[in-house]
């Protein structure tokens, strides 16, 4: 599911914007999920992290149960699926091809209330990807534009008490560092029940 400095954010956050054509909409102010068919997001999958985080995510991260793999969010929410046409695909291909593939390392955890995540190092390339796509589609600011800063992250658990997160963190750190090469960005689409990958865009 990139977390916000000001609070727990894993893919979904509230949004105080008027409705914009092709924008996928919002969630409620209390943070509950109101996913609907056609909602989209852009992520970087981190399959190298799956052995360390899969079991925890399946138990403690609702996103995993909806089909979201271990990932760092690039931009959510993005355009509605019916607006992601050939022109959008070509634009994404061009934007992302201008950014080189890069190595990333996960060896520390971060916390927000009820949320535990692995922190990518460096996080600058993820921020650059987010900025480039949000600049091209300003009607889809990261997390609805609610926050001035977003922090790239790989969510492991959300909606749990500190005691649970402390236990998970202790076990996670025993399996770090995790290293990966980021070479693409994936487009996910929600069908009303689960997320599915619809396209993959290579970095340069």
VMD Tcl script that draws the C-alpha trace (Angstrom):
set ca {
  {0.00 0.00 0.00}
  {4.03 5.97 0.76}
  {2.78 6.87 5.07}
  {2.01 10.33 6.14}
  {3.93 12.19 8.81}
  {0.73 13.32 10.49}
  {-0.97 9.99 11.01}
  {-1.64 6.41 9.89}
  {-2.06 6.17 6.18}
  {-1.91 2.99 4.19}
  {-3.26 3.54 0.72}
  {-6.48 5.18 2.00}
  {-7.11 8.59 3.53}
  {-9.89 11.11 3.82}
  {-10.17 13.82 1.19}
  {-11.65 17.31 1.31}
  {-11.91 18.11 -2.38}
  {-14.81 18.75 -4.70}
  {-15.48 15.94 -7.12}
  {-13.13 16.05 -10.10}
  {-13.91 14.28 -13.38}
  {-11.94 11.03 -13.61}
  {-10.84 11.31 -9.98}
  {-11.53 8.12 -8.03}
  {-13.03 9.83 -5.02}
  {-12.41 9.70 -1.31}
  {-12.83 7.78 1.88}
  {-14.68 8.95 4.94}
  {-13.17 11.30 7.49}
  {-12.88 8.54 10.08}
  {-10.54 6.65 7.75}
  {-12.86 3.74 6.99}
  {-12.58 2.15 3.59}
  {-15.17 2.89 0.96}
  {-13.50 1.24 -1.99}
  {-15.49 0.89 -5.14}
  {-14.95 -0.73 -8.49}
  {-12.73 1.40 -10.69}
  {-10.52 2.95 -8.01}
  {-6.83 2.85 -9.01}
  {-3.40 3.37 -7.51}
  {0.25 3.24 -8.57}
  {2.71 1.21 -6.50}
  {6.18 -0.29 -6.53}
  {5.99 -3.97 -5.69}
  {8.73 -5.31 -3.41}
  {8.61 -9.10 -3.89}
  {11.92 -9.46 -2.07}
  {10.12 -8.44 1.13}
  {7.39 -11.07 0.88}
  {9.21 -13.84 2.80}
  {9.64 -11.49 5.76}
  {6.28 -9.71 5.73}
  {3.68 -11.92 4.01}
  {2.48 -13.80 7.10}
  {2.27 -10.62 9.18}
  {0.48 -8.68 6.45}
  {-2.08 -11.43 5.88}
  {-2.97 -11.27 9.58}
  {-2.51 -7.57 10.34}
  {-2.90 -5.53 7.13}
  {-6.35 -5.41 5.50}
  {-4.74 -4.40 2.21}
  {-3.04 -7.78 1.94}
  {-6.38 -9.53 2.25}
  {-7.64 -7.40 -0.65}
  {-4.85 -8.61 -2.93}
  {-2.29 -5.83 -2.44}
  {1.29 -7.21 -2.47}
  {4.17 -5.91 -0.38}
  {4.76 -2.47 -1.85}
  {5.65 1.18 -1.56}
  {2.84 3.45 -2.76}
  {3.74 5.90 -5.52}
  {0.35 7.60 -5.93}
  {-3.05 6.88 -4.47}
  {-5.73 7.55 -5.44}
  {-5.11 7.86 -9.16}
  {-7.60 8.28 -12.03}
  {-10.73 6.13 -12.32}
  {-10.10 3.00 -14.35}
  {-12.37 4.16 -17.19}
  {-10.20 7.28 -17.56}
  {-6.93 5.37 -17.74}
  {-6.89 5.12 -21.53}
  {-4.14 4.71 -24.10}
  {-3.05 8.31 -23.76}
  {-2.65 7.94 -20.00}
  {-0.67 4.72 -20.47}
  {1.65 6.42 -22.94}
  {2.14 9.38 -20.61}
  {2.95 7.08 -17.69}
  {5.40 5.16 -19.86}
  {7.16 8.38 -20.85}
  {7.28 9.82 -17.33}
  {8.52 6.66 -15.68}
  {11.06 5.84 -18.39}
  {12.74 9.15 -17.53}
  {13.54 7.81 -14.03}
  {16.31 5.23 -13.70}
  {15.91 1.94 -11.87}
  {17.38 2.12 -8.37}
  {18.39 -0.15 -5.48}
  {16.57 0.08 -2.18}
  {17.24 -1.31 1.27}
  {14.88 -1.92 4.19}
  {16.58 -2.27 7.57}
  {14.52 -0.17 9.97}
  {10.89 0.24 10.95}
  {8.74 3.33 11.34}
  {5.58 3.91 13.38}
  {2.40 5.91 13.26}
  {-0.53 5.37 15.60}
  {-1.65 1.81 14.95}
  {0.71 1.40 11.99}
  {4.05 -0.38 11.55}
  {6.05 -0.09 8.35}
  {9.46 -0.83 6.89}
  {11.32 2.31 5.84}
  {13.02 2.30 2.42}
  {16.52 3.71 2.11}
  {16.97 5.88 0.18}
  {13.44 7.23 -0.06}
  {14.26 10.10 -2.44}
  {13.65 8.14 -5.67}
  {10.16 7.18 -4.47}
  {9.39 10.82 -3.70}
  {10.59 11.79 -7.18}
  {8.27 9.25 -8.82}
  {5.32 10.52 -6.80}
  {6.11 14.14 -7.61}
  {6.50 13.48 -11.34}
  {3.13 11.73 -11.68}
  {1.27 14.14 -9.41}
  {2.67 17.06 -11.41}
  {1.34 15.52 -14.62}
  {-2.11 14.87 -13.11}
  {-2.57 17.63 -10.51}
  {-6.18 16.54 -9.94}
  {-4.76 13.42 -8.21}
  {-2.47 14.73 -5.45}
  {-0.98 12.12 -3.11}
  {-3.59 11.05 -0.57}
  {-5.98 13.66 -1.86}
  {-3.69 16.55 -1.01}
  {-4.50 16.29 2.67}
  {-0.86 16.23 3.75}
  {2.06 18.43 2.80}
  {4.58 15.61 3.18}
  {4.27 11.91 2.54}
  {6.85 9.37 3.65}
  {7.59 6.36 1.44}
  {6.94 3.15 3.35}
  {6.11 -0.53 3.14}
  {3.19 -1.20 5.47}
  {3.30 -4.37 7.53}
  {0.48 -3.84 10.03}
  {-2.25 -1.28 10.60}
  {-5.06 -0.78 13.08}
  {-3.35 -2.55 15.98}
  {-2.14 -1.71 19.47}
  {1.47 -0.87 20.26}
  {2.07 -4.17 22.03}
  {1.25 -6.07 18.82}
  {3.38 -3.77 16.70}
  {6.33 -4.09 19.08}
  {6.27 -7.87 18.79}
  {6.06 -7.73 14.99}
  {8.84 -5.16 14.78}
  {11.19 -7.25 16.90}
  {10.71 -10.25 14.62}
  {10.92 -8.19 11.43}
  {14.23 -6.61 12.37}
  {15.69 -10.08 12.81}
  {15.18 -10.63 9.08}
  {16.64 -7.36 7.85}
  {18.20 -5.93 5.81}
  {15.99 -6.59 2.80}
  {17.41 -5.38 -0.51}
  {15.66 -4.94 -3.83}
  {16.04 -3.34 -7.25}
  {13.15 -1.07 -8.20}
  {12.67 -1.29 -11.96}
  {8.96 -0.69 -12.55}
  {5.74 0.88 -11.26}
  {2.49 -1.08 -11.27}
  {-1.06 0.14 -11.84}
  {-3.59 -1.54 -9.52}
  {-7.36 -1.46 -10.01}
  {-10.04 -2.30 -7.45}
  {-12.93 -4.43 -8.70}
  {-15.16 -3.68 -5.72}
  {-13.73 -6.51 -3.66}
  {-10.03 -6.91 -4.43}
  {-7.10 -5.16 -6.06}
  {-5.63 -6.46 -9.33}
  {-2.59 -5.46 -11.35}
  {-3.61 -3.96 -14.70}
  {-0.30 -2.68 -16.11}
  {3.40 -2.36 -15.37}
  {5.56 0.58 -16.47}
  {9.33 0.17 -16.71}
  {11.75 2.67 -15.25}
  {14.57 3.82 -17.49}
}
mol new
graphics top color blue
foreach p $ca { graphics top sphere $p radius 0.5 }
foreach p [lrange $ca 0 end-1] q [lrange $ca 1 end] { graphics top cylinder $p $q radius 0.2 }
display resetview
